[in-house]
Structure formats: C-alpha cells, structure tokens
Amino acid sequence: MTATDRRLEATILELLDKRAATATICPSDAARAVGDDDWRDLMEPARCAARRLVADGVVDITQGGNVVDPSTAKGPIRIRRHLP
C-alpha cells in the first residue's frame, strides 16, 4: 500500500467525521482532497480505499441508500460510516 492509499483512507474517515453519522460522501470527495487538480486519476484508488475500509468494518458502501457488496457494485457509490 502506498502513501497515497493511506492518505485516501485517512481522508475518507476525516470527511465522514465532519458529517452526521448517517451522512455519505462520494469517493470523488476524497480524491479531490488528496489529488487537487489531478483528482480524476485517484478515483479508482479512492474506491479501493473505501473497499479496504469496508473489509475493516469501518465503512459501508451504498447505492440508492442501500448497503451493497463493494466487490460487485457497479456505477456511482457512496461511502458512510458503518452503522451497528
């Protein structure tokens, strides 16, 4: 895992900490925060960072407000803190 991968994970968690417990973010929010003008290159790494955080039980990936399996999710996703 690279330093950028770790920054993306940390940024996802920081962004979620600034929102309500049930609020979501887009992977592009983290990519923009880490990548500035080159954020588009970080979209897939941001999605991968979210998947790692799902595996750690820290976040959920949602589509249409429903939790989805990150390995099969297609299209736009949202990230939120894992709800107990």
N, C-alpha and C positions, 0 to 999 in steps of 0.2 A: 504494500500500500504506500502511495506517495504522500508527500506533504500536502499536496493539493487535495487528495482524497480525504485526509484528516481534517483539513480546513473546511471542506464541504460538509462533512458530518457535523463538525462543531457549529458551523454557520446555520445548518438546518435546526439544530437544537436551540441556538441563540434566538433565531427568528421565531420559533414556536414559543419560547419563554416570554416573548414580548406580546403574545396574543392570549386570548381566552383559552381555557383548557380544551374546548371542543373546536377551536378555530383551525383552519388548514392553511397551508402555504403551497405554492407551486414550486417544483424543482427549479424553475427559472429564477425564482427569488434568491435562492442560494447561489445559483450560477452567476447571476448579476452581481451579487455582493462580493463574490470571490474573483470573478473574471473581468470586471469592469467592461471595457469595450469588446473584449473577446469572449463574452459570456456564452455565446452560442456554442462555442467549442466545448463548454463544460456541461452542456445539457445531459448528455449520456452519463458522464461521471457523476453528476448530481443525482440522477435516477439510481445509479449504482450505490451511491452513498445512502440513499433512502432505503434501498433494499437491504443493505448491511444493518441499518438501524432497525428494520423490521425483524431481521434474524436475531438481533439482540433483545427484542421485545420492548424497544423504546418508543417506536412509532408505528402507525398503521398507514397503509396506502389505500386511498379511497378513489372511487369513481362514482359519480352521481350520488355521493353521500354514503355509499356502501363500502365496507372494507372488502378489498379484493386481494387475491393472491398476486404478489408482485412478480412472480415468475411467468404469469400468464396475462397480466394486464397489458392491453393494447391501447394506444392513444393517450390523451391527456390524463394525468393523475394528479392527485392532491396528497399532501402529507399532513398528518396530525399526530399529536401525542397519543400513545397507546392508552386506551381507556380501560380501566379494570373491569 
